[in-house]
Amino acid sequence: MKKHLIVNVVEDSPAYDAGIRKNEYLLLLNGNEIEDIFDYHYIAEDREVDLTIESEDGSKKQYHIVKDEDTDLGLLFAESLMDDYKSCYNKCVFCFIDQNAPNMRETIYFKDDDSRLSFLQGNYITMTNMKEKEIDRIIKYKLAPINISVHTTNPELRCEMLHNRFAGNVLSYIDKLYEAEIPMNAQVVLCKGLNDGDELRRTISDLMKYMPVMRSLSIVPVGLTKFREGLYPLELFDKADCNEVIDIIEGYAEEAYKEHGIYFVHASDEFYIVAGREMPKEETYDGYNQIENGVGMTRLLYEEYTQAVQDIIDFREEKKGLFGLFKGFNEEGKRFKRLLSINKNRRVSMICGMLSKDNQIFMKEWLKKIRPDIEFNVFPIVNDFFGHKITVTGLLTGQDIIAQLKGKDLGDALLIPSSCLKADEDIFLDDISLADVQKALQVETVIVKSDGDSILESIIGL
């Protein structure tokens, strides 16, 4: 029987009031063994709950709790999933983890393909390590959305690309999820000469049949590091390739919009940047539901940042009238006044990956509209660690930042996008800390979120 260590019990919660304490084990809930966090939450929502608890001395106790429906019991467990993470059984030709540098921290090499993290963290899964019973659980518990790494709907090609002879069969799971109306998102990692061209057309066309239950499909280019010795030979998409990919995607997107009122399929920003084409308008991104895949990040940053500046411009104009005078006394008005006046002649720098280097143009231009006294510089960092083919900001390392900025005049502060750092920790991918960077460059380092308001406030120093 599985038992789950309770590491804490929330004070004044139903479990706490019943007498359950930390360092005890949950064995059964309403007579059921608990496989993972989803079993637990599904059963624990009931108004009446019976728990079998094992104490530290090995004795067992029964608790009967009556509570409001959907009220949390208040138990916290040692493992967030209440189970081990499921690793990936595939050997995908494009796998980024296989291209990591040697001697990095152990967790970086873990290949996750756990369907439960699709709901909890938004991870994309191939579904190749899932069984029918797990699909049935998703449907039973109505877990959504499920994010699926499809890559191709050609079963033979999918087996080849994932290096898994069962990879083509599990596409039938999408049918079951569609019939049960479980919301889905999908992604394709596009590899030149494999799943592009006519294969891409087939994949998009096949997946459009699942709209609107399948809400979106992102097409992202394969990422290639310098650590590919012995791996499948892949090439980057050049300008002509990217233009062809965009033309295919935008053609299907228009078709989807006419039929369902959503554009559905989206190319990642990298395709537009390499192709030298303007980013799509905001309304074509269907609410940016593939933002974590690099779809629409550039457009969203532009819209947020320029709007943040425009709000301040509008406030400055409104100050000339009675409404502006009144607005100057509320919290928003006070914030605008500070952004217009604090840190005179401030000098600040920010880093980014080579892919985002042109963002500095509009950021500088719009900053001058409200704070011409502030000197703002962006330093694009070449990725020597992973190789120059990796151009995104989120894969920059501390050692590259130090090496390329050492001795440069960085002003009063250096802004570091939060995407460069490990979640909840001030550590880069190469285990260099934010404090190490600050010490080496002798400048204050400031972590900044990627939204326009946060960047503008950090530049000005609010």
N, C-alpha and C positions, 0 to 999 in steps of 0.2 A: 504494500500500500504506500502511495506517495504521501509524504508529509511535508508541510510548508512552514518554515520558520517565520514566526511573527517577530519582527524587529522593533515594532513600536505599535502602541494603541493610542489613538487620538483621545485626549481627555474629553470627558462628557459625551463621548460617542456611545451608541447602543452597546457595542462590545465592551467598552470601558466600564459602563454602568453595570454590565452583567458580571464583571469581575475578571474578564480575560486580560492577561498581561503579556508583556514582551518576553521573548525567550521561550515561549510555549509554541506548540506546533498545531496547525489546523490539519485534521485528518479527513473529516467528512462534513459536508454541508447538505442538509436535508437528506441525509443518507447516501449522498453521492460522493464518489471520489472526485477530486478536483485535478484536472489535467493541467490547466493553465489559467491565466488571469481572466480569460473570456468565460470559462465555465463559472469561475468565482463570481464575476459581476452579474452574469445572467441569473444565477440562483439567488445571490444576495439581494437582488432587487425585490424579492418577495416580502410581503408584509410580516409573515411569520417565518422565522429561520431557526432550524435546529443545527447546532454545531457540536462536533466531537473534537475535543481538544486534548492533546497530550501534554502533561506538565513536564518540567525539567527532570523530575524524578522517574518519569516513565508511566506514571498513573494517568488514567483517562477520565475526563469529565464530560458531562453532557450539559449544554446550555440551550435554553429556549428563549429566543428574543422576539418580542413583538415591537414593531416600529412602523413608521410611515413608509409606504411604498416608495422605492427609489432612494430612500435615505441610506447613505453609506454606513456600513457597519463600523468603520473606523480602524480596520486592521491594515497594517503596512507590513509587507513581506520582504525577505532578504533579496529575492530576485524579482525584478519588475515584471517579468513575464510569468513568474511562478513556475518556470521551466527553463531548460537549457535552450540557447539560441540554435536554430537550425542553420547549418552551413550549406554552401552551394556545392552541388555535385557535378556541375558543368565544367567544361574547359573551353570557355568562349574564346573565339579567335581575337576578340577585341577587349578582353578583360583588362581593366586598368590595374587591378591588384597584381596580376602577373607581371606588370611592367614597373613595379615599384623598385626603388633602389634597395640594395642589400643593407642589412644591419639597422633597420628602422625598428620602432617599438612594435612589439608582437601583435597588438590589436590591429595595426594597419594591414596586416596580412590575412585577417579573418574575412572570409567570403560569406557574406550574409545573403540568404535567400529564404527568409522566414516570412511567411504570409502574415503573421501576426504584427510584424513591424510595418507592414503596408498600411495597416489601420492606425497604429499607434504613432508612427513617425513619418509616414508618407513614402516609405521605401518602395522601390519597384522590384517585382519578383518575376521569375520566369515560370513559376508553378511546376517546375520539373520534379520537385521533391514532395509534391502534394499527392494525396490520395483522395478518392471519391468521398470518404467520410469527412475530410477536411473541407471540401467544397460544401458538403451538406451542413456542416457546422456554420460556415459563413452565411449560408442561406437561412438556417434556423435562427441564428443570433442577429441576422440582418446587419452584419458588419460591413461598413462602407465608408469611403470608397475603397475598392481594391485597385491597386496600381500595378499594371502588368507590363513587363518587358517582353514585347512581342517579337520585334526585330524583323520578322517575316512571317507571312501566313502560308508560305510554301513549305509543307511539312518536311520534304527532303532537304531543302536548303536550311531549314531551322535545325535539323539534326546535325548538319555539317557545321553550321556556325557555332552551335552550342556544344558540339562534340559530345552529343548525348543521343543515343538511338531512340529514346522515348520522347524527345523534345517536340516532335511533330504531333504526337497523339494528344498531348494535354491541351492543344488548342480547342478541343471539344469542351473543355471546362468553361470557356468563354460563352459557349451556347447555353450552358446550365445557368450561369450567372445572369445572362441576358434574359432568359425565360423567367427567372426569379426576380427580375428588375433590381438587381444589385448594381448600384452605380459603379462605373469603372472609368479609369484613365489608362492610356496606353502610351508606350514609347518605342521608338525604333532607334537603335544606334546604327547609323548608316556607314557602311564600309564600301569603299570604292571597288567596283568590279564584282561585288557579291550581291548585296541586296538593294542596289540603286537601280536607276533606269526602269525597265519594264517590271522588275521585281518590286520596286517601290510602288509603282502604279497598281500592281496587283494587291499589295498589302493595304494600301490606303482604301482601295475600292472594296476589298473584303471587310475591312473594319468599319467602313461607313454604314454597313448594313445593321450595325449594332447601335447606331444613334437612335434616340438621344440617351439611352441607358449608358452607353459608352459616351462620356462627355467630351473627351478630348484625346488627341493623338499628337505627340511631339516627335519631331525628327531631329536628331542631334548627330553631329559628326563624331566619328571615332576619335578618341584622344590617343596620341602616340608619344610615348616617352623615349628616351635614348636607351632604355634598358629592355630591348626587344630581341636580344640575341636568342636564336633557337625558336622564336615564335613565328606564327603565320605572317607572311609578308603582306603588309598593308601600306597604303599610300594616303597622303593627305589629299583633300579636295582642293583643286586650284580654282582660280576665278571663274573660268568657263564652266567647270563642274558645278560650282555653287549656283551660278545663274540657272543652269539646267534644273537643279534640284528645286530651287525656288519656283521656277515656272511650273513644274509638276505640282508642287504643293499648293500654290495659289490657285491653280486651275480647279483642283478638287475642293479647295476651301470655298470658292465661289459657288460651286455646285451644292455643297453642304448647306451653305447659307440660304440658298433659294429653297431648299427642301425642308430644312428644320429651323432656320433662323439662328444658327450658330455656325461659326467658321470651322470648328472641329479640329482640323489638322493645321499644325503650325511648325514652321522651321525655326530652329534656334537662332539666336542673334548672330552667332559666328558665321552662319551661311551668308547673311546680309553684309556683314562687315568685310568678309573676304571677297564677296562679289562686288563690293563698292556700291551697294544699293541702299536707298533710304529705308529706314525701319518702317514697318507697317504702322498704320494709324492705331490709336489706342483701342477703338471699338472692335477691331478685328481679332483681339486677343481673348475675347469671351470671358473677361474678368480675370485674366492672368492666372488661370488655374494650373499652368505648367511653368510657373515662374522659377521653381527650384531646378528645373531642367535647363535654365538659361534661355527660356522662351519669353521674350518681352521685357527682360531686365533693363535693357538700354532705354526702351520707350518709357517704361514706368519711372525710371530715375529722371528722365528728362521732364516728364509731366509733373512729378512730385516736386522736383527742385525748382523748376520755373514757376510753378504755382506758389511755392513757399516764398519766392522772391516777389511775385506779383501781389501777394497778400500784404506784404510790407509796403510796396509802392502804393497800393490802394489806401492803406492806413495813413501813409504820409500825406496823401491828397485829402483824405477825409478830415484830417486834423484842422484843415482850414475852415471847416463848418462846425455847426453845433453837434452833429452826430459824432464827428470825429473827436470833439472835446469830451463828450460823454464816454465814448469808447476807450479813451485814454485812461480811464479810471478802473476798467475791469481787468481781469487777469490777462486776457489776450492782448489788450492794449498795452499793458505794462511790459509784456514780453516783446511786442513790436518795438516799443521805445528803447528797450535795452539793446535789441539787435541793431537798431539804428545808431546807437551812441557808444556802446562799450568798446573797450580795447582799441583805442585809436592807434592807427599806424601799425596794426598787428601784422606779423609775417608768419605764414603757416604753410606747411607742405603736406602732401598726401601721396601714398604709393598706389599703384594699380598694376595689373598685368598688361602685357602688350596689347591684348585684344581691346582693352578699354581706354587706351591712351587718348583717343579723340574726344572722349567725354569732357576733358578739361576745357575744350574750346567753348562749349556753351556754358559751362560752370563759371568760367572766368568772365565771359561776356555779361552774364546775368548778375554776377556779384557786383560788377562795376556800377550797375544801375542803382544800387542801394549803399554800397560801401567801397567807393573808389580808393579809399585810404588803405584798404587791406591788400597786402601782397600775397597772392595765392599761387603756389606752384605744385604741379603734379609730376611725380617721377615714375615713369613706366619702368618696371623691373623685368629684365630679361631672365628667363628661368633657366639658369645654368644647372641647377640641381636635377631637374627632370629632363632637361633638354629644351632646345629653342622652339620645338613644335608645340610645347605646352604654353599657352598664352593667357589662360584665365587667372584672375586675381586670387581665387580661392586656393590655388596650388602653389602660391609663393612660399618660400622658406625664409627663416630668419637669417641663415648664412648668406643667401643671395642679397637680401635687403642690406645687411651690414656691409658686404663687400662692395656693393654698387653705390652706396650712399656715404661711405666713410670719407670724411674730409670735406663733404659738401655743406654749404650753408643752408640749413634746413629751417632757419627762422626760430620762432618761439615754440613751435610744436610740430610733431609729425603725426599725421592721422593714419591709423592702421585699420583697414576694413575688417570687421569682425569675421568675415568669411575666411580669412587667412588663419584663424586660430581654432584650436580644438574647442568643441562645445563646452562651455562652463569653465574653461581653463585658459590661462594666458600663455599657451604653448603653441608654437608652430609645428608643422609636420615633421621637421627635422629635430624636434625636441629642444630647440632653442627657445628660451622664454622671452616674453615681452620685456622683462627687466634686463635681460642680456642685451637686447637691441638698444634699449634706452641708455645703458651704460656704455656700450661700444660707440654709439653715435653722439652721446652727450647732448641729448635733446629730450624734452618731455614727449612721451608717446601717449596717444589718445586712441582708444578703441572706438570706432564709429560704426553704427549700423548703416545699412545700405540704402535706407529711405532718404528722400530728398530733404525733409525737415531736419533729420539728425545730422546730415552732412553739412547743411547750411549753418546750423547752430554750432557745430564743431569748428567750422572754418572761422566763424566770427568769435567763438570762444565763450558762448553762453553755457 
